[in-house]
Amino acid sequence: DAKTTQPPSMDCAEGRAANLPCNHSTISGNEYVYWYRQIHSQGPQYIIHGLKNNETNEMASLIITEDRKSSTLILPHATLRDTAVYYCIVRLTNTGNQFYFGTGTSLTVIP
Amino acid sequence: KAGVTQTPRYLIKTRGQQVTLSCSPISGHRSVSWYQQTPGQGLQFLFEYFSETQRNKGNFPGRFSGRQFSNSRSEMNVSTLELGDSALYLCASSLSTGAGTTEAFFGQGTRLTVV
């Protein structure tokens, strides 16, 4: 079962930072936060994941609050190709390769 | 490095038939998971195979089954197809070690239409 809450939709102006929030108030100490995105009718694409520290890669930054009950995915300079559904997922990493997706946030980048 | 390959990309079947979908994981990945995506239910986990054994299973009826071969390739089978089985079926592979499983990489999916 999905253990996260995300806003159903968001808009962002092209070139601006997109900040996508996620609440995971029941997260346990050894559960990771993962972010994936899915562009229409394609397979989900891995973006980033973290446990407690903030993480950054070539695609995005992940900011996790100190109490770990929420996180924010930041796309620093959104482009039209970033229009997609973004999924925040909480999971253990020692129980296999299953991911429980919620409904995600549909991000629309506006020119 | 080649990604996850799913075949076929599109499939049309008649109600009552059975279907087999194929997934070739990324080289070196031993874990393969299957997902069903429909507009009404979203992305749902079907099952996971690791080293030719089913390791995890979602909440789907027994008509949905799978297997994994020694080269980690996996097949998913759906018997007695129903109209509600029309969906995008996604496969994901992951490098799973004793330390755990990290990110999963998804294929482009097989679009199954049952008529």
gemmi code that builds the backbone of each chain (N, CA, C; Angstrom):
import gemmi

chains = {
    "A": [
        ("ASP", (0.831, -1.191, 0.000), (0.000, 0.000, 0.000), (0.871, 1.249, 0.000)),
        ("ALA", (0.428, 2.255, -0.792), (1.157, 3.499, -0.823), (1.089, 4.161, 0.547)),
        ("LYS", (2.201, 4.690, 0.999), (2.261, 5.321, 2.310), (2.567, 6.789, 2.170)),
        ("THR", (2.298, 7.356, 1.042), (2.639, 8.755, 0.774), (1.424, 9.535, 0.307)),
        ("THR", (1.484, 10.852, 0.517), (0.440, 11.757, 0.054), (1.082, 12.845, -0.785)),
        ("GLN", (0.562, 13.022, -1.993), (1.087, 14.038, -2.899), (-0.072, 14.846, -3.472)),
        ("PRO", (0.181, 16.125, -3.788), (-0.891, 16.888, -4.464), (-1.148, 16.279, -5.832)),
        ("PRO", (-2.389, 16.270, -6.284), (-2.694, 15.613, -7.561), (-2.084, 16.307, -8.768)),
        ("SER", (-1.942, 17.615, -8.721), (-1.395, 18.299, -9.886), (-0.682, 19.593, -9.477)),
        ("MET", (0.251, 20.004, -10.329), (0.994, 21.252, -10.125), (1.391, 21.797, -11.483)),
        ("ASP", (1.544, 23.111, -11.545), (2.087, 23.765, -12.733), (3.395, 24.438, -12.365)),
        ("CYS", (4.261, 24.567, -13.363), (5.529, 25.252, -13.157), (5.912, 25.951, -14.451)),
        ("ALA", (6.425, 27.172, -14.345), (6.865, 27.891, -15.534), (8.198, 27.333, -16.010)),
        ("GLU", (8.339, 27.236, -17.308), (9.579, 26.738, -17.887), (10.754, 27.578, -17.419)),
        ("GLY", (11.835, 26.917, -17.018), (13.025, 27.606, -16.549), (13.050, 27.870, -15.057)),
        ("ARG", (11.901, 27.762, -14.424), (11.841, 27.937, -12.972), (12.044, 26.606, -12.275)),
        ("ALA", (12.294, 26.683, -10.972), (12.429, 25.451, -10.196), (11.042, 24.865, -9.909)),
        ("ALA", (10.953, 23.562, -10.056), (9.720, 22.857, -9.693), (9.960, 22.168, -8.361)),
        ("ASN", (9.092, 22.462, -7.395), (9.212, 21.876, -6.057), (8.004, 20.970, -5.806)),
        ("LEU", (8.248, 19.680, -5.761), (7.149, 18.727, -5.600), (7.188, 18.156, -4.192)),
        ("PRO", (6.125, 18.398, -3.409), (6.115, 17.926, -2.030), (5.550, 16.515, -1.896)),
        ("CYS", (5.931, 15.865, -0.799), (5.424, 14.529, -0.497), (5.372, 14.364, 1.015)),
        ("ASN", (4.240, 13.915, 1.526), (4.113, 13.607, 2.943), (4.188, 12.112, 3.168)),
        ("HIS", (4.989, 11.728, 4.128), (5.117, 10.306, 4.484), (5.264, 10.230, 5.988)),
        ("SER", (4.199, 10.595, 6.684), (4.247, 10.763, 8.140), (4.444, 9.456, 8.887)),
        ("THR", (4.158, 8.319, 8.260), (4.293, 7.031, 8.967), (5.572, 6.292, 8.580)),
        ("ILE", (6.498, 6.990, 7.973), (7.732, 6.352, 7.522), (8.487, 5.780, 8.722)),
        ("SER", (9.058, 4.606, 8.542), (9.843, 4.003, 9.621), (11.327, 4.325, 9.412)),
        ("GLY", (12.108, 4.041, 10.446), (13.495, 4.493, 10.444), (14.362, 3.947, 9.326)),
        ("ASN", (14.034, 2.772, 8.825), (14.876, 2.170, 7.796), (14.232, 2.172, 6.423)),
        ("GLU", (13.208, 2.982, 6.239), (12.568, 3.108, 4.924), (13.157, 4.281, 4.156)),
        ("TYR", (13.385, 4.049, 2.882), (13.924, 5.058, 2.003), (12.797, 5.792, 1.290)),
        ("VAL", (13.096, 6.998, 0.832), (12.181, 7.761, -0.019), (12.722, 7.711, -1.448)),
        ("TYR", (11.891, 7.249, -2.360), (12.244, 7.160, -3.770), (11.330, 8.084, -4.575)),
        ("TRP", (11.886, 8.616, -5.654), (11.084, 9.380, -6.601), (11.262, 8.791, -7.999)),
        ("TYR", (10.130, 8.607, -8.647), (10.096, 8.183, -10.042), (9.196, 9.152, -10.801)),
        ("ARG", (9.350, 9.183, -12.101), (8.405, 9.937, -12.916), (8.019, 9.095, -14.123)),
        ("GLN", (6.830, 9.400, -14.648), (6.336, 8.660, -15.789), (5.791, 9.638, -16.812)),
        ("ILE", (6.444, 9.654, -17.927), (5.958, 10.436, -19.053), (4.935, 9.573, -19.780)),
        ("HIS", (3.926, 10.204, -20.307), (2.741, 9.519, -20.818), (3.053, 8.229, -21.581)),
        ("SER", (2.481, 7.112, -21.045), (2.548, 5.803, -21.698), (3.951, 5.215, -21.791)),
        ("GLN", (4.894, 5.791, -21.064), (6.220, 5.182, -21.001), (6.406, 4.519, -19.641)),
        ("GLY", (7.463, 3.737, -19.501), (7.755, 3.144, -18.211), (8.258, 4.191, -17.242)),
        ("PRO", (7.995, 4.036, -15.948), (8.513, 4.980, -14.958), (10.028, 5.074, -15.026)),
        ("GLN", (10.514, 6.272, -14.763), (11.947, 6.556, -14.807), (12.425, 6.897, -13.406)),
        ("TYR", (13.466, 6.246, -12.963), (14.048, 6.537, -11.657), (14.635, 7.942, -11.648)),
        ("ILE", (14.401, 8.683, -10.551), (14.986, 10.022, -10.432), (16.041, 10.044, -9.337)),
        ("ILE", (15.643, 9.703, -8.126), (16.545, 9.864, -6.992), (15.973, 9.131, -5.786)),
        ("HIS", (16.797, 8.811, -4.808), (16.285, 8.276, -3.557), (17.208, 8.677, -2.414)),
        ("GLY", (16.665, 8.612, -1.187), (17.457, 8.975, -0.024), (16.867, 8.406, 1.246)),
        ("LEU", (17.677, 8.410, 2.297), (17.234, 7.899, 3.593), (16.959, 9.035, 4.565)),
        ("LYS", (17.956, 9.830, 4.858), (17.763, 10.947, 5.781), (18.498, 12.210, 5.332)),
        ("ASN", (19.585, 12.032, 4.618), (20.329, 13.192, 4.150), (19.768, 13.691, 2.831)),
        ("ASN", (19.976, 14.967, 2.566), (19.582, 15.504, 1.269), (20.465, 14.891, 0.194)),
        ("GLU", (19.891, 14.688, -0.970), (20.604, 14.067, -2.068), (20.459, 14.912, -3.327)),
        ("THR", (21.489, 14.866, -4.150), (21.450, 15.594, -5.418), (22.105, 14.739, -6.488)),
        ("ASN", (21.509, 14.728, -7.659), (22.143, 14.105, -8.813), (21.914, 15.003, -10.024)),
        ("GLU", (22.235, 14.486, -11.194), (22.157, 15.323, -12.396), (20.718, 15.682, -12.762)),
        ("MET", (19.772, 14.976, -12.232), (18.373, 15.245, -12.574), (17.688, 16.159, -11.571)),
        ("ALA", (17.947, 15.936, -10.282), (17.141, 16.621, -9.268), (17.839, 16.622, -7.924)),
        ("SER", (17.199, 17.328, -6.978), (17.624, 17.303, -5.580), (16.466, 16.791, -4.736)),
        ("LEU", (16.810, 16.072, -3.685), (15.815, 15.547, -2.755), (16.112, 16.120, -1.384)),
        ("ILE", (15.120, 16.827, -0.843), (15.254, 17.418, 0.476), (14.323, 16.663, 1.418)),
        ("ILE", (14.871, 16.051, 2.459), (14.087, 15.297, 3.428), (14.126, 16.059, 4.747)),
        ("THR", (12.965, 16.287, 5.347), (12.927, 17.014, 6.614), (13.613, 16.215, 7.714)),
        ("GLU", (13.987, 16.915, 8.760), (14.751, 16.270, 9.835), (13.958, 15.138, 10.492)),
        ("ASP", (12.646, 15.314, 10.634), (11.826, 14.251, 11.219), (11.445, 13.184, 10.200)),
        ("ARG", (11.842, 13.373, 8.973), (11.632, 12.446, 7.859), (10.157, 12.238, 7.508)),
        ("LYS", (9.291, 13.086, 7.976), (7.876, 12.901, 7.697), (7.449, 13.532, 6.376)),
        ("SER", (8.321, 14.259, 5.757), (7.999, 14.805, 4.441), (9.283, 15.047, 3.659)),
        ("SER", (9.098, 15.209, 2.359), (10.257, 15.474, 1.501), (9.811, 16.331, 0.327)),
        ("THR", (10.783, 16.904, -0.356), (10.518, 17.716, -1.539), (11.500, 17.340, -2.630)),
        ("LEU", (10.965, 17.086, -3.797), (11.789, 16.864, -4.978), (11.919, 18.195, -5.696)),
        ("ILE", (13.137, 18.572, -6.018), (13.362, 19.841, -6.704), (13.984, 19.599, -8.068)),
        ("LEU", (13.280, 20.062, -9.103), (13.854, 20.092, -10.448), (14.327, 21.528, -10.649)),
        ("PRO", (15.620, 21.777, -10.691), (16.124, 23.160, -10.601), (15.715, 24.082, -11.739)),
        ("HIS", (15.665, 23.587, -12.937), (15.293, 24.416, -14.088), (14.359, 23.586, -14.978)),
        ("ALA", (13.086, 23.659, -14.676), (12.126, 22.794, -15.371), (12.063, 23.100, -16.866)),
        ("THR", (11.990, 22.047, -17.657), (11.794, 22.183, -19.101), (10.490, 21.501, -19.482)),
        ("LEU", (10.059, 21.719, -20.709), (8.810, 21.117, -21.157), (8.873, 19.594, -21.077)),
        ("ARG", (10.075, 19.038, -21.227), (10.224, 17.585, -21.178), (10.076, 17.031, -19.766)),
        ("ASP", (10.019, 17.902, -18.778), (9.788, 17.451, -17.405), (8.308, 17.263, -17.101)),
        ("THR", (7.441, 17.585, -18.035), (6.009, 17.344, -17.838), (5.774, 15.848, -17.730)),
        ("ALA", (5.239, 15.421, -16.588), (5.109, 13.990, -16.297), (4.335, 13.822, -14.995)),
        ("VAL", (4.035, 12.575, -14.661), (3.496, 12.252, -13.334), (4.667, 11.832, -12.459)),
        ("TYR", (4.776, 12.469, -11.298), (5.879, 12.208, -10.376), (5.364, 11.421, -9.176)),
        ("TYR", (6.024, 10.322, -8.901), (5.631, 9.436, -7.815), (6.669, 9.469, -6.695)),
        ("CYS", (6.172, 9.640, -5.494), (6.992, 9.553, -4.286), (6.670, 8.213, -3.627)),
        ("ILE", (7.673, 7.419, -3.334), (7.461, 6.072, -2.813), (8.354, 5.861, -1.601)),
        ("VAL", (7.791, 5.239, -0.576), (8.546, 4.907, 0.622), (8.692, 3.391, 0.664)),
        ("ARG", (9.904, 2.927, 0.846), (10.073, 1.485, 0.853), (11.328, 1.066, 1.590)),
        ("LEU", (11.301, -0.175, 2.039), (12.503, -0.799, 2.560), (13.335, -1.273, 1.386)),
        ("THR", (14.597, -1.476, 1.609), (15.429, -1.971, 0.509), (15.848, -3.419, 0.712)),
        ("ASN", (15.430, -4.022, 1.807), (15.861, -5.398, 2.054), (14.715, -6.395, 1.927)),
        ("THR", (13.635, -5.978, 1.264), (12.485, -6.863, 1.141), (12.160, -7.169, -0.310)),
        ("GLY", (13.057, -6.905, -1.195), (12.799, -7.239, -2.584), (12.558, -6.020, -3.434)),
        ("ASN", (12.196, -6.289, -4.668), (12.118, -5.277, -5.695), (10.681, -4.840, -5.947)),
        ("GLN", (9.854, -4.693, -4.897), (8.497, -4.228, -5.152), (8.372, -2.776, -4.730)),
        ("PHE", (7.680, -2.019, -5.582), (7.389, -0.617, -5.324), (5.875, -0.449, -5.315)),
        ("TYR", (5.365, 0.270, -4.304), (3.931, 0.530, -4.239), (3.706, 1.993, -4.600)),
        ("PHE", (3.146, 2.189, -5.791), (2.944, 3.529, -6.328), (1.605, 4.086, -5.847)),
        ("GLY", (1.599, 5.340, -5.489), (0.348, 6.026, -5.197), (-0.176, 6.662, -6.471)),
        ("THR", (-0.881, 7.754, -6.325), (-1.472, 8.423, -7.486), (-0.551, 9.479, -8.083)),
        ("GLY", (0.478, 9.886, -7.340), (1.460, 10.812, -7.875), (0.964, 12.226, -8.074)),
        ("THR", (1.879, 13.078, -8.533), (1.578, 14.474, -8.874), (1.794, 14.664, -10.362)),
        ("SER", (0.781, 15.157, -11.040), (0.910, 15.460, -12.462), (1.481, 16.866, -12.606)),
        ("LEU", (2.733, 16.938, -13.019), (3.402, 18.221, -13.191), (3.298, 18.665, -14.638)),
        ("THR", (2.816, 19.881, -14.842), (2.767, 20.473, -16.171), (3.708, 21.665, -16.203)),
        ("VAL", (4.677, 21.617, -17.093), (5.589, 22.739, -17.260), (5.040, 23.616, -18.385)),
        ("ILE", (4.850, 24.880, -18.049), (4.186, 25.806, -18.971), (5.217, 26.693, -19.660)),
        ("PRO", (5.127, 26.814, -20.982), (6.115, 27.645, -21.699), (6.021, 29.115, -21.297)),
    ],
    "B": [
        ("LYS", (25.007, 0.310, -22.194), (24.354, -0.807, -21.513), (22.892, -0.817, -21.914)),
        ("ALA", (22.401, -1.957, -22.416), (21.018, -2.028, -22.859), (20.095, -1.936, -21.659)),
        ("GLY", (18.927, -1.342, -21.895), (17.937, -1.219, -20.839), (17.076, -2.451, -20.745)),
        ("VAL", (15.963, -2.318, -20.051), (15.002, -3.405, -19.911), (14.184, -3.496, -21.194)),
        ("THR", (14.099, -4.686, -21.739), (13.386, -4.885, -22.998), (12.149, -5.732, -22.785)),
        ("GLN", (11.014, -5.206, -23.216), (9.768, -5.950, -23.113), (9.223, -6.214, -24.510)),
        ("THR", (8.757, -7.436, -24.696), (8.141, -7.790, -25.971), (6.869, -8.589, -25.738)),
        ("PRO", (5.855, -8.448, -26.597), (5.780, -7.426, -27.632), (5.412, -6.070, -27.046)),
        ("ARG", (5.431, -5.024, -27.811), (5.035, -3.713, -27.312), (3.519, -3.562, -27.274)),
        ("TYR", (2.852, -4.158, -28.220), (1.390, -4.086, -28.302), (0.823, -5.467, -28.607)),
        ("LEU", (-0.344, -5.716, -28.048), (-0.965, -7.031, -28.191), (-2.477, -6.880, -28.091)),
        ("ILE", (-3.175, -7.548, -28.986), (-4.640, -7.593, -28.907), (-5.048, -9.048, -28.799)),
        ("LYS", (-5.846, -9.337, -27.765), (-6.298, -10.703, -27.521), (-7.810, -10.701, -27.314)),
        ("THR", (-8.367, -11.875, -27.472), (-9.807, -12.046, -27.289), (-10.074, -12.574, -25.889)),
        ("ARG", (-11.184, -12.160, -25.331), (-11.612, -12.642, -24.016), (-11.562, -14.163, -23.968)),
        ("GLY", (-11.010, -14.709, -22.877), (-10.927, -16.156, -22.727), (-9.594, -16.744, -23.171)),
        ("GLN", (-8.865, -16.004, -23.995), (-7.558, -16.492, -24.426), (-6.538, -16.329, -23.311)),
        ("GLN", (-5.339, -16.823, -23.571), (-4.243, -16.601, -22.640), (-3.121, -15.862, -23.376)),
        ("VAL", (-2.248, -15.210, -22.599), (-1.200, -14.401, -23.204), (0.089, -14.545, -22.399)),
        ("THR", (1.201, -14.470, -23.091), (2.516, -14.508, -22.443), (3.311, -13.280, -22.854)),
        ("LEU", (3.805, -12.577, -21.863), (4.620, -11.385, -22.102), (6.048, -11.678, -21.650)),
        ("SER", (6.995, -11.051, -22.319), (8.398, -11.331, -22.040), (9.141, -10.093, -21.581)),
        ("CYS", (10.129, -10.315, -20.717), (10.937, -9.213, -20.198), (12.393, -9.659, -20.104)),
        ("SER", (13.281, -8.904, -20.713), (14.716, -9.144, -20.584), (15.308, -8.040, -19.722)),
        ("PRO", (15.841, -8.378, -18.549), (16.345, -7.343, -17.648), (17.696, -6.807, -18.106)),
        ("ILE", (18.144, -5.787, -17.425), (19.477, -5.243, -17.661), (20.497, -6.325, -17.308)),
        ("SER", (21.550, -6.423, -18.102), (22.563, -7.444, -17.866), (23.116, -7.341, -16.449)),
        ("GLY", (23.123, -8.480, -15.756), (23.631, -8.494, -14.386), (22.556, -8.344, -13.326)),
        ("HIS", (21.371, -7.900, -13.729), (20.267, -7.769, -12.777), (19.570, -9.112, -12.619)),
        ("ARG", (19.384, -9.529, -11.367), (18.773, -10.822, -11.110), (17.334, -10.722, -10.619)),
        ("SER", (16.892, -9.517, -10.313), (15.530, -9.327, -9.820), (14.669, -8.724, -10.917)),
        ("VAL", (13.518, -9.333, -11.148), (12.565, -8.823, -12.137), (11.194, -8.735, -11.483)),
        ("SER", (10.577, -7.577, -11.608), (9.224, -7.381, -11.074), (8.285, -7.018, -12.197)),
        ("TRP", (7.022, -7.336, -11.980), (5.976, -7.024, -12.959), (4.914, -6.140, -12.329)),
        ("TYR", (4.396, -5.223, -13.141), (3.375, -4.289, -12.690), (2.278, -4.185, -13.742)),
        ("GLN", (1.060, -3.908, -13.261), (-0.064, -3.632, -14.147), (-0.477, -2.184, -13.954)),
        ("GLN", (-0.681, -1.467, -15.034), (-1.141, -0.084, -14.932), (-2.426, 0.099, -15.721)),
        ("THR", (-3.477, 0.514, -15.013), (-4.759, 0.832, -15.628), (-5.179, 2.223, -15.186)),
        ("PRO", (-6.032, 2.886, -15.973), (-6.473, 4.228, -15.574), (-7.189, 4.237, -14.227)),
        ("GLY", (-7.922, 3.181, -13.927), (-8.695, 3.165, -12.705), (-7.905, 2.799, -11.458)),
        ("GLN", (-6.963, 1.879, -11.580), (-6.222, 1.368, -10.421), (-4.792, 1.867, -10.338)),
        ("GLY", (-4.322, 2.545, -11.360), (-2.943, 3.040, -11.330), (-1.944, 1.909, -11.507)),
        ("LEU", (-0.747, 2.141, -10.984), (0.349, 1.176, -11.084), (0.290, 0.213, -9.919)),
        ("GLN", (0.100, -1.081, -10.214), (-0.009, -2.063, -9.152), (1.030, -3.165, -9.317)),
        ("PHE", (1.632, -3.531, -8.213), (2.658, -4.567, -8.192), (2.010, -5.941, -8.356)),
        ("LEU", (2.545, -6.725, -9.292), (2.037, -8.078, -9.527), (2.861, -9.115, -8.772)),
        ("PHE", (4.126, -9.240, -9.129), (5.028, -10.170, -8.457), (6.470, -9.867, -8.822)),
        ("GLU", (7.361, -10.482, -8.034), (8.787, -10.313, -8.253), (9.455, -11.674, -8.298)),
        ("TYR", (10.406, -11.815, -9.197), (11.215, -13.021, -9.285), (12.667, -12.675, -9.048)),
        ("PHE", (13.322, -13.559, -8.324), (14.745, -13.408, -8.044), (15.367, -14.785, -8.075)),
        ("SER", (16.402, -14.935, -8.880), (17.073, -16.234, -9.024), (16.069, -17.354, -9.270)),
        ("GLU", (15.178, -17.121, -10.206), (14.210, -18.111, -10.700), (13.117, -18.462, -9.686)),
        ("THR", (13.035, -17.727, -8.581), (12.031, -18.004, -7.561), (11.168, -16.770, -7.348)),
        ("GLN", (9.887, -16.990, -7.156), (9.012, -15.862, -6.843), (9.295, -15.421, -5.414)),
        ("ARG", (9.676, -14.164, -5.251), (10.073, -13.674, -3.938), (8.970, -12.847, -3.281)),
        ("ASN", (8.193, -12.166, -4.067), (7.096, -11.349, -3.540), (5.915, -11.426, -4.491)),
        ("LYS", (4.721, -11.233, -3.943), (3.525, -11.332, -4.764), (2.536, -10.265, -4.337)),
        ("GLY", (1.925, -9.628, -5.316), (0.878, -8.654, -5.039), (-0.461, -9.341, -4.926)),
        ("ASN", (-1.512, -8.529, -4.899), (-2.855, -9.044, -4.674), (-3.597, -9.225, -5.997)),
        ("PHE", (-3.199, -10.212, -6.756), (-3.828, -10.513, -8.036), (-4.270, -11.972, -8.052)),
        ("PRO", (-5.318, -12.280, -8.842), (-5.792, -13.672, -8.879), (-4.780, -14.609, -9.520)),
        ("GLY", (-5.005, -15.890, -9.322), (-4.087, -16.909, -9.806), (-3.975, -16.988, -11.318)),
        ("ARG", (-4.876, -16.278, -12.029), (-4.769, -16.269, -13.496), (-3.476, -15.582, -13.943)),
        ("PHE", (-2.927, -14.799, -13.060), (-1.670, -14.091, -13.351), (-0.519, -14.914, -12.768)),
        ("SER", (0.393, -15.296, -13.604), (1.526, -16.085, -13.136), (2.775, -15.654, -13.878)),
        ("GLY", (3.890, -16.118, -13.395), (5.135, -15.751, -14.047), (6.192, -16.799, -13.814)),
        ("ARG", (7.317, -16.569, -14.427), (8.476, -17.415, -14.175), (9.726, -16.660, -14.593)),
        ("GLN", (10.837, -17.155, -14.107), (12.112, -16.541, -14.460), (13.074, -17.648, -14.860)),
        ("PHE", (13.845, -17.384, -15.868), (14.781, -18.364, -16.383), (16.175, -18.136, -15.791)),
        ("SER", (17.058, -19.084, -16.058), (18.397, -19.011, -15.463), (19.187, -17.800, -15.951)),
        ("ASN", (18.823, -17.249, -17.087), (19.507, -16.041, -17.575), (18.818, -14.765, -17.096)),
        ("SER", (17.908, -14.899, -16.140), (17.142, -13.805, -15.509), (16.000, -13.271, -16.357)),
        ("ARG", (15.899, -13.690, -17.584), (14.734, -13.277, -18.381), (13.469, -13.801, -17.713)),
        ("SER", (12.409, -13.036, -17.853), (11.168, -13.412, -17.171), (10.001, -13.369, -18.145)),
        ("GLU", (9.039, -14.201, -17.887), (7.784, -14.187, -18.631), (6.627, -14.067, -17.656)),
        ("MET", (5.587, -13.390, -18.124), (4.366, -13.277, -17.356), (3.230, -13.853, -18.193)),
        ("ASN", (2.381, -14.626, -17.571), (1.277, -15.265, -18.277), (-0.047, -14.865, -17.639)),
        ("VAL", (-1.009, -14.571, -18.465), (-2.364, -14.331, -17.972), (-3.289, -15.296, -18.703)),
        ("SER", (-3.993, -16.102, -17.947), (-4.903, -17.076, -18.564), (-6.343, -16.565, -18.488)),
        ("THR", (-7.177, -17.134, -19.307), (-8.604, -16.792, -19.331), (-8.796, -15.275, -19.254)),
        ("LEU", (-8.321, -14.605, -20.258), (-8.336, -13.145, -20.261), (-9.728, -12.568, -20.095)),
        ("GLU", (-9.781, -11.485, -19.327), (-11.019, -10.723, -19.131), (-10.820, -9.313, -19.691)),
        ("LEU", (-11.929, -8.652, -19.976), (-11.825, -7.296, -20.521), (-11.032, -6.386, -19.573)),
        ("GLY", (-11.194, -6.612, -18.280), (-10.513, -5.784, -17.284), (-9.013, -5.991, -17.220)),
        ("ASP", (-8.513, -6.985, -17.947), (-7.062, -7.213, -17.975), (-6.379, -6.288, -18.975)),
        ("SER", (-7.157, -5.551, -19.723), (-6.569, -4.573, -20.646), (-5.785, -3.557, -19.836)),
        ("ALA", (-4.511, -3.430, -20.146), (-3.649, -2.576, -19.329), (-2.276, -2.455, -19.973)),
        ("LEU", (-1.475, -1.588, -19.382), (-0.051, -1.521, -19.700), (0.667, -2.379, -18.671)),
        ("TYR", (1.386, -3.377, -19.140), (2.124, -4.263, -18.245), (3.603, -3.872, -18.295)),
        ("LEU", (4.129, -3.563, -17.127), (5.493, -3.064, -17.022), (6.366, -4.049, -16.276)),
        ("CYS", (7.583, -4.133, -16.728), (8.573, -4.978, -16.097), (9.684, -4.075, -15.575)),
        ("ALA", (10.236, -4.414, -14.423), (11.334, -3.636, -13.863), (12.436, -4.578, -13.410)),
        ("SER", (13.660, -4.206, -13.653), (14.767, -5.030, -13.182), (15.599, -4.252, -12.172)),
        ("SER", (16.238, -4.992, -11.313), (16.995, -4.361, -10.249), (18.194, -5.217, -9.872)),
        ("LEU", (19.266, -4.533, -9.475), (20.430, -5.226, -8.972), (20.173, -5.512, -7.504)),
        ("SER", (19.957, -6.736, -7.177), (19.603, -7.106, -5.810), (20.722, -7.923, -5.205)),
        ("THR", (21.321, -7.414, -4.137), (22.429, -8.112, -3.503), (22.069, -8.431, -2.062)),
        ("GLY", (22.993, -8.975, -1.334), (22.744, -9.255, 0.064), (22.478, -8.004, 0.881)),
        ("ALA", (22.956, -6.872, 0.382), (22.742, -5.611, 1.091), (21.386, -5.026, 0.814)),
        ("GLY", (20.653, -5.588, -0.128), (19.326, -5.077, -0.426), (19.155, -4.711, -1.885)),
        ("THR", (18.046, -4.117, -2.156), (17.678, -3.741, -3.523), (17.578, -2.236, -3.609)),
        ("THR", (18.179, -1.664, -4.608), (18.123, -0.209, -4.736), (17.103, 0.172, -5.803)),
        ("GLU", (17.480, 1.004, -6.728), (16.489, 1.470, -7.679), (16.137, 0.390, -8.703)),
        ("ALA", (14.939, 0.487, -9.215), (14.468, -0.407, -10.266), (14.390, 0.359, -11.568)),
        ("PHE", (14.710, -0.332, -12.637), (14.675, 0.270, -13.969), (13.564, -0.401, -14.768)),
        ("PHE", (12.692, 0.424, -15.303), (11.512, -0.076, -15.984), (11.695, -0.147, -17.492)),
        ("GLY", (11.008, -1.123, -18.081), (10.918, -1.191, -19.528), (9.813, -0.277, -20.031)),
        ("GLN", (9.594, -0.290, -21.337), (8.582, 0.573, -21.945), (7.189, -0.023, -21.854)),
        ("GLY", (7.110, -1.272, -21.473), (5.810, -1.876, -21.254), (5.234, -2.583, -22.465)),
        ("THR", (4.271, -3.431, -22.187), (3.463, -4.091, -23.216), (2.029, -3.623, -23.042)),
        ("ARG", (1.477, -3.049, -24.091), (0.081, -2.593, -24.044), (-0.809, -3.730, -24.495)),
        ("LEU", (-1.561, -4.307, -23.553), (-2.468, -5.420, -23.846), (-3.901, -4.902, -23.945)),
        ("THR", (-4.548, -5.234, -25.031), (-5.956, -4.910, -25.201), (-6.726, -6.204, -25.347)),
        ("VAL", (-7.731, -6.388, -24.497), (-8.585, -7.574, -24.559), (-9.928, -7.159, -25.132)),
        ("VAL", (-10.337, -7.847, -26.205), (-11.593, -7.480, -26.870), (-12.592, -8.629, -26.794)),
    ],
}
model = gemmi.Model(1)
for chain_id, residues in chains.items():
    chain = gemmi.Chain(chain_id)
    for i, (resn, *xyz) in enumerate(residues, 1):
        res = gemmi.Residue()
        res.name, res.seqid = resn, gemmi.SeqId(i, " ")
        for name, pos in zip(("N", "CA", "C"), xyz):
            atom = gemmi.Atom()
            atom.name, atom.element = name, gemmi.Element(name[0])
            atom.pos, atom.b_iso = gemmi.Position(*pos), 0.0
            res.add_atom(atom)
        chain.add_residue(res)
    model.add_chain(chain)
structure = gemmi.Structure()
structure.add_model(model)
structure.setup_entities()
